[in-house]
Amino acid sequence: MSGPRAYWLDRSENVSKIYRGLWLFGLALLAVDLALHKHEDFAFAAWFGFYCLFGFFACVVLVLVAKRLRGVLMRAEDYYER
């Protein structure tokens, strides 16, 4: 028998490639924002990088709310055995 199977994400250089690739993809999408002509209802939505910042802060708020919600909804480990 051989040892444990090695997966492609177990190698740190592959994880680094994905990380860099996601950064490049995000920067490319941000660069496309320069070339687009926007027809927005609100002036602030036409600012450069608005949706990039909005998405980032929305994800941060989502994580913070989820952490608080976990404290409210979490039950004891033996909750169903009682």
C-alpha positions, 0 to 999 in steps of 0.5 A: 500500500502506498502512503496518503494521497497527495491532492493538488491543493496540498502543495503551497505553490498551487495555493499561491498560484490560485491566490495570485490569479484571483488578485489578477482577476479582480484587478482586471475587473477593476480595470474594466470599470474604467472602460465602461460607461455607466448609466446609474440612478445614483451619482455615487454608484458611478464612482470608480471602483464603487461596486468593488468596495461595496462588495468587499464591505458587504462581505465583511458585514456579512461575516460580522453578522454571522459571528453574532448570529452564531452566538444567538442560535448556537445550542449546547452540544447535547441539546438533542439528547436532553 
